[in-house]
Structures are given as structure tokens and as C-alpha cells.
Amino acid sequence: MLNRIIYFIVRLFHLTYRFRFQNPEALPEKGYILAIWHQNLFQGILAQTGKEYVVIVSRSKDAAPVAYTCKKLGHKVALGSSRSRDGRDKGGKQASEEMVQILKEKVPGAVTVDGPKGPPKKVKPGIIAMAKKADIPIIPYAPIARSYWEFKSWDKFRLPKPFSIIDVHYGKPIDVKGMEMEKAILKLEEQLEAAPRS
């Protein structure tokens, strides 16, 4: 019931937003991963309503509404979390492998590159590894609301205010095949930060 209520609220917010897409021609016809900062997750999901993406969502109870909402919006969900403090795998490896297989079928994906717990605006290597395995480019993705509430969370999460305009920026595709991990991470961070008002 809680999942349904949250989904209903999300859709109500969505109905009030106006999305303005910048550089949509940057998106390949098939096969790519959108890279997004965790703070822009809410509007990032809604900006892609009507399109099918594969995403990784935590197995935790707190993330259940996110998984439910993503599925209701037509996306594929791979469930898994990053490693715990004692190094125990919480399903993240399995979820990554599942996502790679779907990406190889040319279904596009989306990843919060500094999630799930930060540090903020620091790209983790997972998206680079998946893009290499699936042999697809990474698209820097910055959906920026012109008016929003900012929370006191680790990522300074942004919730666009009702009736806000959301500028959706797509960066140039990054082909990481053959690129060193550190170089790929730095390039992606630079492009994500280059988006206006990111």
C-alpha cells in the first residue's frame, strides 16, 4: 500500500513538471548508459517516462518504493546493493551482471554514479566497468530543476517544486573502451559538472 501511495504522489508531481530537453541528438539510437548524480535522481527518472531503461535498485526495504515506481514507469529493475563495511557482497555483483546482460541486448541503462551513499559527485568505477563489458558509450545526464527543495542529506537531494521547469541536459557520448579507469572517471566527472547549474 505504501509503495502505491508513493507512486501516486510521484505521478502527481510529474503531471506539473515541464521538461525541456537539451541535445537529445546526443543519444545513440541503441545501447548506452545514462550517468547521473544521485541528487537529481527524482527528476531523472521522471524525465524518461515512456522509455524503457534498466536500472539497479537496492534490495533494502527503504528502496522498495523506488523499485516499485521504476517498474510502474516501465523500466527493468536489477536488485542489488553495494558491499557492506565487512566486505560482504549484498547482491551488487549479481545485479551488475544482470544489468550488463540487458545492456548487451541494446536496452539503455541509467546509473547514479555517486550512489548509493557517496561521496557526492565522485564517480564510482561500476558504470565504467559495465560500459566496457557491454561495449556501449556513457552519456552524461543532468536533469536540472529551475526551482527545487534541497534536503540535508549526504547528496543534497533535490526535489523539484510543483510546476517547475526542468532542463534535461545530455552530454557527449563517452566511449570508454580501451580507456584507463581513472581517466574515464575524471572525464565523466568533468562532463557532469559542466552541465549548467549542476
SERO-4910 file (N, C-alpha, C, O; in steps of 0.05 Angstrom, whole numbers):
BEGIN
 pado doro    nc1    nc2    nc3   cac1   cac2   cac3    cc1    cc2    cc3    oc1    oc2    oc3
  Met    A     17    -24      0      0      0      0     17     25      0     12     45    -14
  Leu    A     39     25     17     57     48     18     70     53     -9     72     76    -18
  Asn    A     78     32    -23     90     35    -49     71     48    -69     79     66    -84
  Arg    A     45     41    -68     25     52    -86     20     81    -80     17     98    -98
  Ile    A     20     88    -54     15    116    -46     38    134    -56     34    155    -67
  Ile    A     63    124    -52     86    140    -61     86    143    -91     92    164   -101
  Tyr    A     80    121   -105     78    122   -134     58    143   -143     62    158   -162
  Phe    A     35    143   -130     13    162   -137     23    191   -133     18    208   -149
  Ile    A     37    196   -111     47    223   -105     68    231   -127     68    253   -136
  Val    A     85    212   -134    106    217   -154     92    225   -181    101    244   -194
  Arg    A     71    211   -188     58    217   -213     44    244   -212     42    258   -232
  Leu    A     34    252   -189     22    278   -186     42    300   -190     37    320   -204
  Phe    A     66    297   -178     87    316   -183     94    317   -213     97    339   -224
  His    A     96    294   -225    104    292   -253     85    307   -271     94    320   -291
  Leu    A     60    306   -265     40    320   -282     44    350   -283     35    364   -302
  Thr    A     57    361   -262     60    390   -261     86    400   -274     89    424   -280
  Tyr    A    105    381   -278    131    390   -289    131    395   -319    115    383   -334
  Arg    A    149    413   -327    153    418   -356    182    412   -362    200    425   -352
  Phe    A    187    393   -379    214    384   -386    223    397   -412    208    397   -432
  Arg    A    247    408   -412    259    420   -436    285    405   -442    305    408   -427
  Phe    A    285    390   -463    308    372   -469    329    387   -486    323    398   -507
  Gln    A    354    385   -476    377    398   -490    394    375   -502    401    356   -489
  Asn    A    401    378   -527    419    360   -541    409    331   -541    425    312   -537
  Pro    A    383    326   -547    373    298   -548    386    282   -570    386    257   -570
  Glu    A    398    296   -590    411    283   -612    437    269   -602    448    253   -617
  Ala    A    446    274   -578    470    261   -567    464    232   -560    483    216   -557
  Leu    A    439    225   -558    432    197   -550    435    179   -575    422    184   -595
  Pro    A    451    157   -572    452    138   -594    424    124   -597    408    124   -579
  Glu    A    420    113   -621    394    100   -625    391     76   -607    369     71   -597
  Lys    A    412     61   -602    411     38   -585    437     35   -569    459     42   -579
  Gly    A    434     25   -545    457     18   -529    473     41   -517    491     51   -530
  Tyr    A    467     48   -492    482     69   -478    474     68   -448    454     56   -441
  Ile    A    490     81   -432    483     84   -403    482    114   -396    501    129   -402
  Leu    A    460    123   -384    459    150   -374    473    151   -347    468    134   -329
  Ala    A    490    171   -343    504    174   -317    494    199   -304    495    221   -315
  Ile    A    484    197   -279    470    219   -266    479    221   -237    484    200   -224
  Trp    A    481    245   -226    487    249   -197    462    240   -181    440    244   -190
  His    A    467    229   -158    445    218   -141    425    240   -133    401    234   -130
  Gln    A    434    264   -130    417    286   -121    395    292   -142    374    304   -134
  Asn    A    399    285   -167    380    291   -188    363    266   -196    351    265   -217
  Leu    A    364    246   -179    351    220   -186    321    223   -191    311    212   -211
  Phe    A    307    238   -175    278    240   -177    269    250   -204    254    237   -218
  Gln    A    279    274   -212    271    284   -238    284    269   -261    274    269   -284
  Gly    A    307    255   -255    320    239   -276    303    216   -284    301    209   -308
  Ile    A    290    203   -265    271    181   -271    247    191   -287    240    179   -307
  Leu    A    235    213   -277    211    223   -290    215    234   -318    197    233   -335
  Ala    A    239    244   -323    245    255   -350    245    233   -371    243    239   -395
  Gln    A    248    208   -363    250    186   -382    224    170   -382    224    147   -393
  Thr    A    202    181   -371    177    167   -372    168    161   -400    170    178   -418
  Gly    A    160    136   -405    152    128   -432    174    114   -447    169    103   -469
  Lys    A    198    113   -435    220     98   -447    228     76   -428    225     78   -404
  Glu    A    239     55   -440    248     32   -423    278     34   -418    294     35   -436
  Tyr    A    285     33   -392    313     33   -384    317     10   -364    298      1   -351
  Val    A    342      1   -361    348    -18   -339    364     -3   -318    382     12   -324
  Val    A    356     -7   -293    369      7   -270    374    -12   -248    362    -34   -246
  Ile    A    394     -5   -231    399    -21   -207    387     -7   -183    392     17   -179
  Val    A    372    -21   -167    359    -10   -143    367    -28   -119    367    -53   -121
  Ser    A    372    -16    -96    380    -31    -72    358    -50    -64    334    -46    -69
  Arg    A    366    -72    -51    348    -92    -41    335    -84    -14    317    -97     -4
  Ser    A    345    -62     -3    335    -53     24    305    -46     23    295    -39      2
  Lys    A    293    -47     46    264    -40     48    259    -11     41    239     -4     30
  Asp    A    279      6     48    276     35     43    274     41     13    262     60      5
  Ala    A    287     23     -3    288     28    -32    265     14    -47    262     17    -71
  Ala    A    248      0    -32    225    -14    -45    207      5    -61    199     -3    -83
  Pro    A    200     29    -50    183     47    -66    197     56    -92    183     60   -112
  Val    A    223     58    -92    238     66   -116    236     44   -137    230     49   -161
  Ala    A    240     19   -128    238     -4   -147    210     -6   -158    206    -11   -182
  Tyr    A    190     -3   -141    162     -5   -149    155     17   -170    143     11   -190
  Thr    A    164     41   -164    158     64   -182    171     60   -209    159     65   -230
  Cys    A    197     51   -209    211     47   -234    197     26   -251    194     29   -275
  Lys    A    188      4   -238    174    -17   -253    147     -7   -264    140    -13   -287
  Lys    A    133      9   -248    107     20   -258    111     39   -281     93     43   -298
  Leu    A    135     52   -282    141     70   -304    152     56   -328    158     69   -349
  Gly    A    154     30   -327    161     14   -350    191      6   -352    200     -3   -373
  His    A    206     10   -330    234      3   -331    240    -25   -320    224    -36   -305
  Lys    A    263    -36   -328    272    -61   -318    289    -55   -293    305    -37   -293
  Val    A    286    -72   -272    300    -67   -247    317    -91   -239    307   -113   -238
  Ala    A    343    -86   -235    361   -106   -224    366    -99   -195    375    -77   -188
  Leu    A    359   -118   -177    361   -112   -148    389   -120   -137    398   -143   -141
  Gly    A    401   -102   -123    427   -107   -111    438    -83    -97    431    -60   -104
  Ser    A    455    -87    -77    467    -65    -62    497    -67    -63    508    -88    -69
  Ser    A    510    -45    -56    539    -45    -54    548    -62    -30    532    -70    -14
  Arg    A    574    -67    -29    585    -84     -7    581    -70     20    582    -46     23
  Ser    A    578    -87     41    576    -77     68    603    -70     78    623    -75     65
  Arg    A    605    -58    102    630    -50    113    649    -73    118    674    -69    117
  Asp    A    639    -97    123    656   -120    127    664   -134    101    676   -155    101
  Gly    A    657   -121     78    665   -131     52    646   -152     40    652   -163     19
  Arg    A    624   -157     54    605   -177     45    588   -167     21    577   -145     23
  Asp    A    587   -182      0    572   -174    -23    542   -176    -17    532   -197     -8
  Lys    A    527   -154    -23    498   -154    -17    481   -155    -42    459   -145    -44
  Gly    A    492   -169    -62    478   -173    -87    486   -154   -109    475   -156   -131
  Gly    A    505   -136   -103    513   -117   -123    526   -129   -148    520   -121   -170
  Lys    A    543   -149   -144    556   -163   -166    536   -176   -184    537   -174   -209
  Gln    A    517   -190   -172    496   -204   -188    479   -184   -203    472   -188   -227
  Ala    A    472   -161   -190    456   -141   -203    471   -128   -227    459   -123   -248
  Ser    A    497   -124   -223    513   -112   -245    514   -131   -268    512   -122   -291
  Glu    A    518   -157   -263    520   -177   -284    493   -179   -299    492   -181   -324
  Glu    A    471   -177   -284    445   -178   -296    440   -153   -314    429   -155   -336
  Met    A    449   -130   -304    446   -106   -319    463   -107   -345    453    -98   -366
  Val    A    487   -117   -343    504   -119   -367    491   -136   -388    492   -129   -412
  Gln    A    479   -158   -380    466   -175   -400    443   -161   -414    440   -164   -438
  Ile    A    428   -145   -399    406   -130   -411    417   -108   -429    406   -102   -450
  Leu    A    439    -95   -421    452    -74   -437    462    -85   -463    461    -72   -484
  Lys    A    472   -110   -463    481   -123   -487    459   -127   -507    463   -130   -531
  Glu    A    434   -128   -497    411   -130   -515    402   -103   -526    381   -101   -539
  Lys    A    419    -83   -520    415    -55   -530    391    -41   -517    381    -22   -528
  Val    A    383    -51   -493    365    -35   -477    382    -15   -462    401    -23   -448
  Pro    A    376     11   -463    393     31   -449    390     28   -419    371     18   -409
  Gly    A    411     38   -405    411     37   -376    415     64   -364    420     84   -378
  Ala    A    412     66   -338    417     91   -323    429     84   -296    420     65   -283
  Val    A    449     99   -287    463     94   -262    468    120   -247    476    140   -259
  Thr    A    462    120   -221    470    142   -204    499    137   -197    505    120   -180
  Val    A    517    152   -209    546    145   -208    560    150   -181    582    140   -177
  Asp    A    547    166   -164    559    171   -137    542    158   -115    547    163    -91
  Gly    A    523    141   -123    506    128   -103    517    101    -95    537     92   -107
  Pro    A    504     87    -75    481     97    -61    487    115    -37    468    127    -25
  Lys    A    512    116    -29    518    131     -4    541    151     -7    550    162     14
  Gly    A    550    157    -31    570    177    -34    598    166    -34    602    141    -35
  Pro    A    618    183    -34    616    212    -30    602    226    -54    603    216    -76
  Pro    A    590    249    -49    575    263    -70    593    272    -93    615    282    -89
  Lys    A    582    270   -117    595    280   -141    623    269   -146    641    282   -155
  Lys    A    626    243   -138    650    228   -143    642    202   -157    629    185   -145
  Val    A    650    200   -183    642    177   -198    655    151   -188    679    151   -184
  Lys    A    639    131   -184    649    105   -176    654     88   -201    642     93   -222
  Pro    A    672     68   -200    681     54   -224    660     35   -236    664     25   -258
  Gly    A    638     30   -221    619     10   -231    608     15   -259    606     -3   -275
  Ile    A    601     40   -264    589     47   -290    609     43   -313    602     35   -335
  Ile    A    635     49   -307    656     46   -327    659     17   -334    661     10   -357
  Ala    A    660      0   -313    663    -29   -318    640    -40   -334    644    -56   -352
  Met    A    615    -32   -328    592    -42   -342    592    -33   -371    586    -49   -389
  Ala    A    600     -8   -376    601      2   -404    622    -13   -420    617    -19   -444
  Lys    A    644    -19   -408    665    -34   -421    655    -63   -429    659    -72   -451
  Lys    A    643    -76   -409    633   -104   -414    611   -105   -435    610   -123   -451
  Ala    A    594    -84   -435    571    -84   -454    579    -71   -480    564    -72   -500
  Asp    A    603    -59   -481    613    -45   -505    594    -24   -515    586    -23   -538
  Ile    A    587     -6   -496    569     16   -503    580     42   -491    595     41   -472
  Pro    A    571     65   -501    581     91   -490    566    100   -466    544     90   -460
  Ile    A    578    118   -451    565    131   -428    556    159   -436    571    174   -448
  Ile    A    531    166   -428    521    193   -434    518    208   -408    502    201   -391
  Pro    A    534    230   -404    529    247   -380    501    258   -381    493    269   -401
  Tyr    A    487    256   -359    458    263   -358    452    281   -334    456    273   -311
  Ala    A    443    305   -340    438    325   -318    411    338   -321    408    358   -335
  Pro    A    391    327   -308    364    339   -308    363    359   -285    362    352   -261
  Ile    A    363    385   -291    366    406   -271    340    422   -269    331    435   -288
  Ala    A    328    421   -245    303    436   -240    311    465   -234    330    471   -220
  Arg    A    295    484   -245    300    512   -240    290    521   -213    300    541   -202
  Ser    A    272    505   -201    262    512   -175    259    485   -159    246    467   -168
  Tyr    A    272    483   -136    272    458   -122    276    462    -92    286    482    -83
  Trp    A    269    441    -76    276    439    -48    301    422    -46    304    402    -60
  Glu    A    320    431    -29    344    416    -26    345    405      3    342    420     22
  Phe    A    349    379      5    349    365     31    377    364     44    397    367     30
  Lys    A    378    361     70    403    360     84    413    331     86    419    320    107
  Ser    A    414    318     63    423    290     61    452    290     50    462    311     43
  Trp    A    465    267     49    493    266     40    496    277     12    517    288      5
  Asp    A    475    273     -5    477    282    -33    464    309    -38    464    318    -61
  Lys    A    453    321    -17    438    346    -20    415    342    -41    413    357    -60
  Phe    A    400    321    -36    379    312    -54    360    335    -62    352    351    -45
  Arg    A    354    337    -87    337    358    -98    309    347   -106    307    329   -122
  Leu    A    289    359    -96    261    353   -104    250    377   -118    245    398   -105
  Pro    A    245    375   -144    234    398   -159    207    406   -148    190    389   -142
  Lys    A    203    432   -145    178    442   -136    156    439   -157    163    439   -181
  Pro    A    131    435   -149    110    433   -169    110    456   -189    115    479   -182
  Phe    A    105    449   -214    104    468   -237    131    479   -244    133    499   -259
  Ser    A    152    466   -235    179    474   -242    186    466   -271    176    446   -281
  Ile    A    203    483   -283    215    475   -309    240    459   -303    256    467   -286
  Ile    A    243    437   -318    267    420   -314    282    418   -340    272    408   -360
  Asp    A    306    429   -340    324    428   -363    339    402   -363    355    397   -345
  Val    A    335    386   -384    348    360   -385    371    361   -405    368    363   -429
  His    A    395    359   -394    420    361   -410    432    334   -415    436    318   -397
  Tyr    A    439    329   -440    453    305   -448    481    313   -457    484    330   -475
  Gly    A    502    301   -445    529    307   -454    537    291   -478    522    274   -487
  Lys    A    561    295   -487    572    280   -510    577    251   -501    587    247   -479
  Pro    A    572    231   -518    578    203   -511    607    200   -505    624    210   -518
  Ile    A    613    184   -484    640    178   -476    645    148   -482    633    131   -470
  Asp    A    663    143   -500    670    115   -507    693    107   -489    716    116   -493
  Val    A    688     89   -470    708     82   -450    724     57   -458    742     49   -444
  Lys    A    717     46   -481    732     22   -489    761     28   -493    768     46   -509
  Gly    A    778     14   -480    807     19   -482    817     42   -466    841     48   -466
  Met    A    799     56   -451    807     79   -435    814     69   -406    800     52   -395
  Glu    A    835     81   -395    842     74   -367    820     83   -348    806    103   -353
  Met    A    815     67   -327    793     72   -308    794    101   -297    774    115   -298
  Glu    A    817    109   -287    819    136   -275    813    158   -295    800    178   -288
  Lys    A    823    155   -319    819    175   -340    789    177   -347    778    198   -350
  Ala    A    776    153   -348    747    153   -355    731    166   -333    712    180   -338
  Ile    A    738    160   -307    724    172   -285    726    202   -285    706    216   -281
  Leu    A    750    212   -289    755    241   -289    739    255   -312    728    277   -308
  Lys    A    739    242   -335    725    254   -358    695    255   -353    683    275   -360
  Leu    A    684    234   -341    656    234   -336    649    255   -314    629    269   -317
  Glu    A    665    257   -294    660    277   -273    661    306   -285    644    322   -278
  Glu    A    680    311   -302    682    337   -315    657    344   -331    647    366   -330
  Gln    A    648    324   -346    624    330   -363    599    333   -347    582    350   -353
  Leu    A    596    318   -325    572    321   -308    572    348   -294    551    361   -292
  Glu    A    596    357   -286    598    383   -272    595    407   -292    590    429   -284
  Ala    A    600    401   -318    599    422   -338    570    430   -345    565    451   -357
  Ala    A    550    414   -337    522    420   -343    514    445   -328    522    448   -305
  Pro    A    499    463   -341    491    488   -327    476    482   -301    458    466   -300
  Arg    A    484    496   -280    472    495   -254    471    467   -242    453    460   -227
  Ser    A    492    451   -249    492    423   -238    501    423   -209    502    401   -197
***
